[in-house]
Amino acid sequence: MKAYMFPGQGAQFVGMGRELYKTSSKAKKLFDQANDILGFSITDTMFEGTVEDLKQTKVTQPAVFLHSVIVALTSENFSPDLVAGHSLGEFSALVANKALSFEDGLKLVSQRATAMQKACELNPSTMAAILGLEDEVVEKICAEIDEVVVPANYNCPGQLVISGSIEGIDKACEKLKEAGAKRAMVLAVGGAFHSPLMEPAREELAVAIANTQFSKPSCPIIQNVDAESYEDPEKIKANLIAQLTSPVRWTQSVQKMISLGADKFIECGPGKVLQGLAKKIDRSVEVASA
């Protein structure tokens, strides 16, 4: 059984999608359509921009979404039994499995990115990667900090990203190192994604999602908020909204797909980060790029 995985923010690189644009008329048409929908030439930034330009949240998220979705839509062998996306990647997964149209998916991702960037500017905040501790230890220490600090990404066993205020993350990193973390590294991100500090963005996205048509997907999606399988459009929408202030349960999502019979995990989009995480979660699975 094949599970397709769609990456999130952080997978971007300058030049992403350029070869697709040059070699596939279908890809070129979709990229050009995206420029029209967004009202600016995102392909210029993706293909020839600077790293700094590309890592702005309002650019990064549509760029990763576009690369991932266009890889799926132009692949001759794309036939998922299950899909899942890491954070932003859920939107890519939902276009790929026909729950969302390409245009609506891109519009939602652009609105999500803009709302998240505004929330970051409102509450300066950050994230940190914690390596080498049990999840329960990280959860306990986060709960003891007298600031906003929460688990944000359960990426694989021994790798948990935390999210919160700058002061809170600094305090947590100190305590986590004392508790035996191999690394507690503050990340170069725009703000505290998947934390309560994203509440203004969640409220804004909720309105946009409520006004968007979702269809029954062609195959189930395993969603971040609880690592369960969904096909009902209304439940999918509710989970997408909740995702902004909830942790990404990626370890549990991969384990769920394995329990449902997935034995081949195919990453659809820039990079190979999710393939590496899948192997760390279960060494027996086969991984590949789309």
C-alpha positions, 0 to 999 in steps of 0.5 A: 500500500502506497502512502504519499507524504507532502512536506511543509515549510522548511523544505524550500530551496532556490530553483525548486520547480524550475526543471518541471516548468521547463520540461512539462507543459502541464506544469508550466500552465499550472505555475503560470496560473498560480502567478495569476491567482496570487497576483505576483510572480512567485515563480521568479522567487522560486526559480531565481530568487534569494534564500532570504526572499524565499524564506518569508512565510508568505512566499515559502508556504505557497512555493512549497505547496505549488512544487508539491502539488504540481509534482503530484498532478504531473506524475504519471504514476500518482496513485495514493492509497493514503495521503498525509502532509506535514503542517502546510503539507496537509493542503498539498495532500488535499489537492492531490487527493481531490478534496480541494481544487488547485485554485482553492488550495492555493488561495487558502495556503496564501491566506494561511501564510499571510495570517501566520506572518501577521501573527508572528509580527504581533507576537515575536516568538520562535521554535526550537528543535529538541533532540535525544529526549523522550517526548514525555520529558519534553512535555513535562518541562514545557508545562513547567515554564512560566511562559507560552512553550508547547510541543509543536512537531512530533517529528520522530522518536527523539526529535520534538520541536517546541514552540513559544515566546522567545523568553520561554523557548530560551528557558526551556532550552536551558532546562532541556539541556540540563535534562540530557537533551543532545541538542536544544537548538533555536530555529531560524523561523518566523514565529511560534507555529502550532502554538496558542500564539497562532490564535489570530491566524487560526481565527482568520483561516477559519473564516476562509476555510468555512467559505471554501468548497471541500469534496470527498477525497479520492483516498483517506488523509491522515491529519496532523491534529490527532493522526487519525484517518478522515474522508468527511469534508466537514471534519477535514475542514475542522482539523485544518483549522485546529492544526494552526494552534495544535501540534503536528503529530507526525510520528503518530501519523506515520505509525497510523499509516503503517497500521492501515497497511502502508509499506511504501512512503513516497515524498511528493515535493521538495527535499527528502526530510519526510523520507528520513523521518519515516525511516527513523519511525520504522526502519522496515518501510520503503521510501522514495521521491515522487 
